[in-house]
Amino acid sequence: MNNEVMIVVNILCETQHYNTVLNAIYKCASESVLEDGCERYDVYPDINDSQKITLVEKWKSLGELDKHKRLPHYDELQSVLSDKVLSVKIETARLV
């Protein structure tokens, strides 16, 4: 059985905080791709709606994703997102 996990995160930012949020996401992404369990961490600013940012992540396992969520760069991103976004939708799927 394949343990790999795909994560798709859709973030809707408050307009005035868009650049701050995007920069924080890029910082987290640059550190996340260095983790052993991270196979992909892509950032896609939406070309039609300047408030939306989509993340596509691939992790070797749920355990590796859990480790990621305990690291300082993840916590820093969560701090930035906490009061600067309108919504965050996270979809998780196991690869088969």
N, C-alpha and C positions, 0 to 999 in steps of 0.2 A: 504494500500500500504506500502510496506517495504521501509524504507528510507536508509537502510544500503548501503555502498559504498565500493567496492573493488578497490584497486589500485595495479597495477603491474608496477614496475619501473626497467628498465634494464639500467645499467650504464656501460659504457666502459671506463676504466681508462687508463691514460698514465702509462706505465709500471713502471717508476721510482717513481710514486706517489701512487701506489696501496695500500701499507700499511697505508699511511696517510689517504687515502680516506676510506678504510675499518674501521680503528679505529674511524674516525669521524662518520661514519654510525652507528657503534655499540653504540657510545655515544648517538647519537640522538635517536636510537631505545630504549635504556634503559630508556630514559626520556619520550619518546612518549608513551610507554606502561602504564605509570602512569597517563596519561590523561584520564579523564572520558569518552571521546568519542572514545578512541582507544580500539578496541576489538582484534586486532592482528597487529603485526609489526615484520615480520620475515626477516632475512637477510640470503641470500644464495650466498656465493662465488661459482663461477662456477668451477667444478673440471676439466674441459677440457681446459679452457681458463683462465689463471690467471689474465687477465685484466677485466673480466666481473663479475659484482655483480648484483644480482636480489633482489629486495625488494618486499614483499607481505604484503599489509596493508589492514585492514578492519576497517572501521569507522562507527559509528552509523548513521551518516548523513553527507551530504555535509556541513552543518553548522559547525559540529564538526571538519571536515577536514579543513575548513576555519580558525577556531580558532587555530588549530595546526600550520597553516602556518604563524601565527602572533607571535609565541612564540620564545624566544631566542635560544633554541636548534635547531629549524628549520633554523633560520637565520645563526647560526654558521655552520651548515652543508652546506647550500647554498654557504657560503663564501669559504669553503674548495673545494667544487665541481667546483666553477666558473673557476678556471684556472688549474685544475688537471685532468679533464676528457675529453675524445674525443667526447662522446655523451651521452645523457640521453633520453630515450624513456619512456613516461608515458602513461599507458592505464588505463582508468577509466570505471567501470561498476557498475550499480545499481543492487542490488540483488532483485530478484522477489520472 
